[in-house]
Amino acid sequence: MTIKDLANFLKVSPSTVSRALNNHPDISLEVRQRVQQLAEELQFKPNSFAANFRKKQSKIIAVVLPKIYRSFIPDVIEGITKKLNQNNYQTLILITEDELENEIAAIKQCCDMRVDGVLLSLSNQTKNLSHLDICTKHGIPLVLFDNTLESKDFPMVHINDAQAAAKCAHYLNTKNIKRVAAVFGPEELNISKNRKLGFESALDPQITLDVCFAKDANSAYHFVNEQIEMHQTTAFFGISDEVLLGIITAIKENKLSKKTEVIGFSDGLTMPFLHKQLRYIFHDGKIVGDKAAQLILRCIEENQNFAENMEISVELFGI
């Protein structure tokens, strides 16, 4: 059943049927009701894909993520889809399993499908953005969010990592500690570089700082165990929920005092229950997702990428 079939039944033009189905005011109420009633009786559904194809639009925005392993990412997806649904876009979710090869394949898939835009959170293996040139070549806007790299070609959405990490350091400066172990993510990522810079620059120079770049909770766990054994360290900083999980697990296994200072970045839903003394920068995935969706919609509307670094303000909780 097509619009032409409906038009033949009703002896009107296909354009009249199309406008009647969309409640266009130029079509009389009587004709609209006749068209819509027949469409319902015949279970006619407009082919939105075909319509969008004619308009050279897919009305699909792809969201490429490294993993879905904690509440932050589902919150990001919720923030994105809510905003996109309000603007009549569908969301395609692609997972790279934190592997660059999969990320490259996902970006190619997005271009093959001619999606209207891409929201990308980089894998931990990604060290440059050369594989994103294909999006520029096909005229597909792309926005980086959360895990990003420096870029003059693509807009980004993230928190002010250096400023937020500095808040954590300022808090530790008020405590009677002589040493702190700080665990960051992969060294090449902006999120690690900026948080390390902010933390180091704000930390009291009288406090000894031991640094680790961990790829996962297990790496953080082993590093913290070493620090406790070698230096009896009782103050720890973690860059993410995954890292904090490794830190807190090591602390509990070593039966450290409740006065142990643990501070870092968290979505606030799990880690505070594992270590009630945790102080954390609240990283709200819904806000990140909403802002990323707003930015990709603006890119689509203006038909271009533009250099914009959108920073989201955060607060320190647990004090």
C-alpha positions, 0 to 999 in steps of 0.5 A, spaced: 500 500 500 502 506 497 500 513 497 499 513 490 494 507 492 490 511 497 490 517 492 487 512 486 482 509 491 479 516 493 480 519 486 485 525 489 492 527 488 498 523 491 500 530 494 493 531 497 493 524 500 500 526 503 498 533 506 492 530 509 496 525 512 500 530 515 494 534 517 496 540 513 491 546 514 491 547 506 487 540 506 479 541 508 477 537 514 473 533 510 478 530 506 483 529 511 478 525 515 476 521 509 484 520 507 486 518 515 480 513 515 482 509 509 489 509 511 487 506 518 482 501 515 488 499 510 493 499 515 497 504 511 504 506 514 508 512 511 515 510 509 519 515 513 525 512 510 523 513 503 521 520 505 527 521 508 531 518 503 528 523 498 530 529 502 537 526 503 536 525 510 536 519 514 534 522 521 539 517 524 544 519 529 549 514 531 552 514 538 559 510 538 561 508 545 567 504 548 563 500 552 557 500 556 559 497 563 557 502 568 551 507 570 554 513 567 554 510 559 546 509 560 545 515 563 549 519 557 544 514 552 538 517 556 540 524 555 542 523 548 536 520 546 531 524 550 534 530 546 534 527 539 527 524 540 524 531 541 527 533 534 524 527 531 531 523 530 532 516 531 539 513 535 543 508 533 548 505 538 555 502 536 559 499 541 567 499 540 569 494 546 574 500 547 578 497 541 581 502 535 579 497 530 572 497 532 572 504 532 574 505 525 569 500 523 563 503 526 565 510 523 565 507 516 559 503 518 556 510 519 558 513 513 555 507 509 549 508 512 549 516 511 547 517 518 546 525 519 551 525 525 555 522 529 557 522 537 563 519 538 566 517 545 573 515 543 576 508 545 582 508 550 586 505 544 585 511 540 591 516 539 589 520 533 583 522 529 585 521 522 580 515 521 575 521 522 577 524 516 572 520 512 566 523 516 568 530 513 569 527 506 562 525 506 559 531 510 557 528 516 558 532 522 561 529 528 562 531 535 566 528 540 564 527 548 567 525 554 573 521 552 576 526 547 583 528 544 585 535 542 582 537 535 581 543 531 576 540 526 571 537 531 567 540 537 567 537 543 563 536 550 566 534 556 567 537 563 573 542 565 577 536 567 583 540 570 579 545 574 575 539 577 581 535 578 584 541 582 578 541 586 580 534 589 587 536 590 585 542 594 581 538 598 587 533 600 591 539 601 586 541 607 588 534 610 594 531 614 597 527 609 604 526 606 603 522 600 598 521 595 597 515 590 593 518 584 591 513 578 589 516 571 587 513 565 591 511 559 596 517 558 594 519 551 587 521 552 585 528 554 581 526 560 588 523 563 592 529 561 588 534 563 586 531 570 593 530 571 595 537 570 590 540 574 591 535 580 598 536 580 598 543 579 593 544 585 596 539 590 601 542 595 608 541 593 609 538 600 605 532 599 609 526 595 605 524 589 605 517 586 602 517 579 599 511 575 596 510 568 591 505 569 587 501 563 582 498 568 580 497 575 585 491 575 591 495 574 589 500 579 588 495 584 595 492 583 598 499 583 594 501 590 597 494 593 604 496 591 603 503 594 600 501 601 606 495 601 611 500 600 609 507 603 603 505 607 599 510 603 593 512 606 590 517 601 588 516 593 585 519 587 581 516 582 580 518 575 573 514 574 568 509 577 572 503 574 579 506 577 575 507 584 573 500 584 580 498 583 582 503 589 577 501 594 578 494 593 585 494 595 583 498 601 578 494 603 583 487 602 588 491 606 583 493 612 586 500 612 583 505 617 576 508 615 580 515 615 583 513 609 582 519 604 579 517 597 577 522 592 576 522 585 570 522 579 564 518 580 557 518 577 555 517 585 551 511 584 555 505 586 562 507 589 559 511 595 556 505 597 562 501 597 566 506 601 562 511 605 568 516 606 569 517 598 569 524 596 567 525 588 566 530 583 559 528 580 560 526 573 552 527 570 551 522 564 545 525 562 547 532 562 553 530 558 548 526 553 544 532 553 549 537 551 552 532 546 545 532 542 544 539 542 551 540 539 550 535 534 543 538 532 546 545 531 552 542 527 546 538 522 542 545 522 548 549 520 551 544 515 558 544 518 563 542 524 565 548 528 571 549 533 567 549 540 569 546 546 563 545 551 565 545 558 560 542 563 561 545 570 561 540 576 561 540 584 565 536 589 560 531 593 561 527 600 564 533 604 
